[in-house]
Amino acid sequence: MKSNHKASFAFTLVELLVVIAIIGILIALLLPAVQAAREAARRMQCTNNMRQIGIALHNYHDTFQKFPAAWFGYESGTNRPNALGDPGWSWAASILPFLEQGNVQTNFVHFDLPVSDPQNRTACQTLLQVFRCPSDPNHSTFTIEEFEALHEDEEEESEGGEEHDYSDILFASANYIASFGSTNTRDAEDCPLGTVFKSNGAFYHNSSLGMQAFTDGLSNTLFIGERTSLAGRSTWVGMPAGDGCFPTLVVGTTHDTFGKRNGSAHGFSSEHPGGANFTRGDGSVHFLSDTISQTVLEALSTRDGGEVSTL
């Protein structure tokens, strides 16, 4: 007699577990490649942002025959230089029209008023992607309290600054900061009233440097670098008056450690594996390894140190 039972085809539990294990192994092998491809795309976008900034700086120079100051600070009422004074607008705010952000400047930025003035609240919290690294965690805005939390170990150094309440201000996060050279930014608090706080870098307080000031060569001088928000907060807007650490909102120094995440809140760092992007004075963008020697890094950050660069 013929059997009416049809043959049954199905996975056994062991076969199912084997298939799942194989799929898991394939995913594990594929995931690093996918992540690497995504990081390569983010790094390319970061490079493009920094190249646009470099071009904007040159267009600014073509217009005004000088590069913008790192930040502007004066004593209220006398117009004498004050490194920790108002209005505090940064180099990045100065080049907005050259980054196709003229509408932001026209509608939100009141250069005649301090950064901290209520009329500049919208400008302070306007996030501009051209100043953001795609690889950085999404800290869209931050408060001064969050900024100061990353400078807790410097609390004693900042005691001489004026006391202000900036608790109601949100600052747009940025990752690109101007190079202050190898000069210690912490010395801002010791800068006498009426004196410009100068550095050996491309940008400093109230600076107005033309190309002729860069005797090391524009291609051998760092102009703009990265800082991860995990190391320190930065913004394109500028700095409020008062605290000795506030200049680091817009500048970085090679005086401090350079590296990923564990970099100093005053220095340079990034979320890119192995280093960070830097824009040089000729507008070119280069990736510097976080294993670069401190001596070479400081030499690249000075504008007229007379060093010989091979990078």
Disulfide bonds with the S-S distance in Angstrom:
none
